[in-house]
Each structure stands twice: as C-alpha cells, then as structure tokens.
Amino acid sequence: MPDDSEIFNPEIFAELADLRERVRALEEAALGTAARPAVAASNDRRLTARETALREGRSVRRLKEAVKDGKFPPPDIINGRWFWWLSVLERFDRERIRGVARTPPGSKAVALAQSESTS
C-alpha cells in the first residue's frame, strides 16, 4: 500500500496549481475575464419557465416572447410545459457576455449600428 507521501505529492499539486493559473490567464486573454466553470453534469437540472423567468429577471410572458423572437434559447417542451437545462442557460449567458465584450460602448460598430437603426 502506498504511503501518504506518494498519494499527496506536493510537486503534483504545485504543477496543477500552475496549470490552473495558466488556463485562467488564457481565458482572461481570450474572453476579457476568466470564465465561470460550467455546470457539472451531476448538477445540471431542468428549470421551469417560471424558474427561468425569475433567473432572467423577466416575466414568463416576456421570456416566451424572447424565445419566439429568437433572442433566447428554445426550451424543451414536455407535455406542453417549457423547460430549460441549466447548462444551456449558462452557455447562453457566456455567449451573451462574449457578444457584449466584443463591441464595447462607443466603438465604431455600436455607432454604426445606432446610425443605421435611426435612418
């Protein structure tokens, strides 16, 4: 049976900490901020329309309108009830954040889009 020094090798933990720091730095460089960890498969769950609306800070009606307009991910519909997987919503949040990060306020893209919408 291996002794504790073989199982809890401090060199391995130091290497893992270094790798974790390097990944965080890469995420920060690529995304502007370190990404939140994704939902583990064991923690993933379905949210009802009411729970999802509460999470998004809007009413169920506005949530369904956003789905209809293509501005929110489509739900899984089971027996007429709408459900979203938490992992899908978190992925949508990350994509939404990346989209905002790519067009900072005052940028030429935002000014161009605003001028096109007013004309």
Residue pairs with C-beta under 8 A, 6 or more apart in sequence:
24 34
27 33
27 34
27 35
28 34
31 97
31 98
31 101
32 101
33 101
35 94
36 90
36 94
38 87
38 90
38 91
39 86
39 87
39 90
41 87
43 86
44 85
44 86
44 87
45 85
45 86
46 76
46 83
46 84
46 85
46 86
47 55
47 83
47 84
47 85
47 86
47 89
48 81
48 82
48 83
49 60
49 63
49 64
49 75
49 81
49 82
49 83
50 60
52 63
52 75
52 82
52 84
52 89
53 59
53 60
53 62
53 63
55 89
56 63
56 72
58 66
63 72
64 82
66 72
67 73
67 74
67 75
72 92
73 84
73 88
73 89
73 92
75 82
75 83
75 84
76 82
76 83
76 84
76 85
77 83
103 109
103 110
104 110
